[in-house]
Amino acid sequence: MKMSKYQADEKGYYGEFGGAFIPEMLYPNTEELRQNYLRIMEEPGFQEEFRQLLRDYVGRPTPLYYAKRLSEKFNTRIYLKREDLCHTGAHKVNNTIGQILMAKKLGKNRIIAETGAGQHGVATATVCALMGLECIVYMGEVDIARQAPNVARMKMLGAEVRPAKSGSRTLKDATNEAIRDWINNPVDTHYIIGSVVGPHPYPDMVARFQAVISEEIKWQLKEKEGREDPDYVVACVGGGSNAAGTYYHYLDNEKVGIIAVEAAGKGVESGESAATSALGKVGIIHGSKTLLMQTGDGQITEPYSISAGLDYPGVGPMHAHLFKSGRADFIPITDDEAMAAGLMVSQLEGIIPAIETSHAFAIFDHRQFRPEDIVVINLSGRGDKDLQTYIDYFKL
Ligand SMILES: Cc1ncc(COP(=O)(O)O)c(C=O)c1O
């Protein structure tokens, strides 16, 4: 099964990271999924339905757009992979389409999910409406307030949004609630995890569903530039699903540089940050061994970022391994840098990015590229959900 030293082995390990550290009560659920996911994903009927929905419902392939004015500004060749143009406004729907088909194959009729920015919640509520399945989304109270448009969308789509009221009342806490629900409903429920986090096989399964991003970049770049491989692929990392999809088909090609952008919040050393690679130590969160922000005695540190989707104290095990092995270059970006970059892209390219994505556009103040370099940035989502935060920040 292992295709590369950067992908999961059969126990779900990426180097020393990954695995399935779960309470006994969750074992039947994850084991059922582990035993079946690869077989189901490889069935021609599954692939056909997955591809057809990605094409006709999600709107794939998404364009690979040469950002002319941005390229001129930074004197390099910048392409944007337009995941913001996916139905529902972000890459998250690639994964929820895959997992809803998986849930149906496994005979599940109740769907739960966690969400931070609300994009994964909306993408889950959307596919549940599409398939006529019950949908419950857990979301931190803080995120319910700062991503209000997405909460309204989930309700409109027929989902129930349940607030998580513990801890920092953000993504970590919503994930805790979803896991608790799953333990209590082991038979009829499928948990659609929204990133490359959680116990094996989730990180591998979600990465495979998102791999369509780099699959498309390869042939689109070949059409535009006569070569499949850019010099760099760049993505923001919350749990790491849009990044995993962007890197996937380039992981073993060391000529392609991998840049991962993390949320530094108010600064890496400010005590209000979510820069996991800089601050994290080996630990276990949500069933996976990974890098994790924690106190000296192993208590999880409450993270902070202006972007709900990057406000998580861990990172998926693939990314922990990419960091530890040196394969990827991790760059922390502060709230202020991300907001300024979001405004810059809006006014240079006419595209308002999600605040998560805006972090990725701030790298040009930290890294210099050659004029002939091709840099592909994954534009993971659109900024509609963040308008109020942009308005408040810039006093628009
Ligand atoms: C637009 C967008 N980009 C990125 C992320 C971060 O998630 P991930 O790291 O799994 O791609 C989110 C999460 O909600 C998001 O909405």
The ligand as a MOL file (V3000), in Angstrom:
LIG
                    3D

  0  0  0     0  0            999 V3000
M  V30 BEGIN CTAB
M  V30 COUNTS 16 16 0 0 0
M  V30 BEGIN ATOM
M  V30 1 C -10.7420 28.0830 3.0370 0
M  V30 2 C -10.0270 27.2180 4.0100 0
M  V30 3 N -8.7090 26.9880 3.8310 0
M  V30 4 C -8.0130 26.2070 4.6920 0
M  V30 5 C -8.6110 25.6310 5.7980 0
M  V30 6 C -7.7760 24.8160 6.7260 0
M  V30 7 O -8.0660 23.4500 6.6780 0
M  V30 8 P -7.0620 22.4220 6.0190 0
M  V30 9 O -5.7230 22.6770 6.6090 0
M  V30 10 O -7.6180 21.0950 6.3860 0
M  V30 11 O -7.0680 22.6540 4.5510 0
M  V30 12 C -9.9780 25.8490 6.0210 0
M  V30 13 C -10.6520 25.2430 7.1840 0
M  V30 14 O -11.7660 25.4460 7.4740 0
M  V30 15 C -10.6970 26.6510 5.1020 0
M  V30 16 O -12.0080 26.8960 5.2680 0
M  V30 END ATOM
M  V30 BEGIN BOND
M  V30 1 1 1 2
M  V30 2 1 2 3
M  V30 3 2 2 15
M  V30 4 2 3 4
M  V30 5 1 4 5
M  V30 6 1 5 6
M  V30 7 2 5 12
M  V30 8 1 6 7
M  V30 9 1 7 8
M  V30 10 2 8 9
M  V30 11 1 8 10
M  V30 12 1 8 11
M  V30 13 1 12 13
M  V30 14 1 12 15
M  V30 15 2 13 14
M  V30 16 1 15 16
M  V30 END BOND
M  V30 END CTAB
M  END
